[in-house]
Amino acid sequence: MKVKPLNDRVLVVRVEEEKKTAGGIIIPDTAKEKPMEGKVVATGPGKLDEKGKRVPMELKKGDRVLFGKYAGTEIKIDGVENLFMREDDILGVIE
């Protein structure tokens, strides 16, 4: 299924964290927190300003981003957990 976000919305898939610490300790699933890093899967065209002119998105497909712990709305698409969030909810892009 293809999903195209509207306006300034972004579709992000979470990036899995390491299952081991740097010291070699394996972290069980019950002790893990949800990662706050993801990859942009799709972006909308951008939001409209006060004059009705479209402001283009700064993000593009494939960007690795950081976002807040409780940012966005979780949805499942083809069995994969995704997040819908506004561009404003993105804290930064990892280069």
PyMOL commands that set and color helices and strands:
alter all, ss='L'
color gray80, all
select helices_A, chain A and resi 29-31+87-89
alter helices_A, ss='H'
color red, helices_A
select strands_A, chain A and resi 9-14+37-43+47-48+54-55+64-67+73-77+80-86+90-94
alter strands_A, ss='S'
color yellow, strands_A
deselect
rebuild
show_as cartoon
